[in-house]
Amino acid sequence: MTFPDFITSQPGLDLPYPEDVVQSATVRSNDRLVVFFTFLKDMDLPLHAHKAQWGSVVEGEIELTIGGETRIYRPGDSYSIAAGVEHGARIKAGTRVIDVFEEPDRYPLKP
């Protein structure tokens, strides 16, 4: 299931990954950042930490490690990552997720 045009037409993020690997569409408020991610190729996301994050898998599969515990997330599964907890992931091509970040400026918008 692809995201509808009214979502994909939202601004993308200036991510440290090429657009042929991951694409994004963003809804930002003064308090939060909501990102619709589409992963076009398999991707490894190294361990990192930031403020709180919540996400839900729409399609595909993520092997997500949160605070040293690894679990597979599939469509319909959601995850919650507390502020400051180290996490990383292996994301399969074709995966779509919706992530909500506590930090509205977690990533800059594309110019």
C-alpha positions as CSV (number, residue, x, y, z in Angstrom):
1,M,0.0,0.0,0.0
2,T,1.5,3.3,-1.0
3,F,0.9,6.5,0.8
4,P,-1.7,8.7,-0.9
5,D,-0.6,11.7,-3.0
6,F,-1.8,14.2,-0.4
7,I,0.8,12.7,2.0
8,T,3.6,12.1,-0.5
9,S,3.3,15.7,-1.7
10,Q,4.3,17.0,1.7
11,P,7.9,18.3,2.1
12,G,10.6,15.7,2.3
13,L,13.4,15.6,4.8
14,D,17.1,16.3,4.2
15,L,18.2,12.9,5.4
16,P,21.8,11.5,5.5
17,Y,20.7,8.7,3.1
18,P,20.2,8.7,-0.6
19,E,16.7,9.1,-2.0
20,D,17.0,5.8,-3.9
21,V,17.3,4.1,-0.5
22,V,14.7,6.1,1.6
23,Q,12.0,8.7,0.8
24,S,10.1,10.8,3.3
25,A,7.1,13.0,3.5
26,T,6.6,15.2,6.6
27,V,4.0,16.9,8.6
28,R,5.5,19.3,11.2
29,S,4.0,21.3,14.0
30,N,5.6,23.5,16.6
31,D,5.8,20.5,19.0
32,R,6.2,17.3,16.9
33,L,7.4,15.8,13.6
34,V,5.4,13.1,11.8
35,V,7.3,11.4,9.0
36,F,6.0,8.9,6.4
37,F,9.0,6.8,5.4
38,T,9.3,4.6,2.4
39,F,12.4,2.3,2.2
40,L,13.2,1.4,-1.4
41,K,16.3,-0.7,-0.6
42,D,17.4,-2.7,2.4
43,M,19.0,-0.3,4.9
44,D,20.9,-0.6,8.2
45,L,20.3,2.3,10.6
46,P,23.2,2.5,13.1
47,L,22.6,2.7,16.8
48,H,21.8,6.2,17.9
49,A,19.7,8.1,20.5
50,H,17.5,11.2,20.6
51,K,14.3,12.4,22.2
52,A,11.2,10.2,22.2
53,Q,9.9,8.5,19.1
54,W,6.8,6.4,18.3
55,G,6.2,4.5,15.1
56,S,4.0,2.0,13.3
57,V,4.9,-0.4,10.5
58,V,2.4,0.0,7.6
59,E,4.1,-2.4,5.2
60,G,7.3,-4.6,5.2
61,E,9.5,-5.5,8.1
62,I,12.0,-3.9,10.5
63,E,14.4,-5.7,12.8
64,L,14.6,-3.0,15.5
65,T,16.9,-3.0,18.5
66,I,15.8,-0.8,21.4
67,G,17.9,-0.6,24.5
68,G,19.7,-3.8,23.6
69,E,16.5,-5.8,22.9
70,T,15.9,-6.9,19.3
71,R,12.5,-7.6,17.9
72,I,10.9,-8.0,14.4
73,Y,8.1,-5.5,13.6
74,R,5.6,-6.2,10.8
75,P,2.5,-4.4,9.5
76,G,0.3,-3.3,12.3
77,D,3.1,-3.4,14.9
78,S,4.1,-0.2,16.7
79,Y,7.1,0.7,18.8
80,S,7.8,3.3,21.4
81,I,11.4,4.5,22.1
82,A,11.9,6.6,25.2
83,A,14.1,9.7,25.1
84,G,17.8,8.9,25.3
85,V,17.4,5.2,24.6
86,E,19.9,3.8,22.1
87,H,18.3,2.1,19.1
88,G,19.0,1.0,15.5
89,A,17.4,-1.1,12.8
90,R,17.7,-3.3,9.8
91,I,14.9,-2.3,7.4
92,K,13.8,-4.4,4.4
93,A,13.2,-2.9,1.0
94,G,9.5,-2.1,0.5
95,T,8.9,-1.1,4.1
96,R,6.7,1.8,4.9
97,V,6.5,3.3,8.4
98,I,5.0,6.3,10.1
99,D,7.2,7.8,12.8
100,V,6.3,10.6,15.3
101,F,9.3,12.4,16.8
102,E,9.1,14.4,20.0
103,E,11.6,16.9,18.4
104,P,9.9,19.0,15.7
105,D,13.3,19.8,14.3
106,R,14.8,16.2,14.4
107,Y,15.6,16.4,10.7
108,P,15.7,19.5,8.5
109,L,13.3,19.9,5.6
110,K,14.8,19.6,2.1
111,P,15.7,23.0,0.7
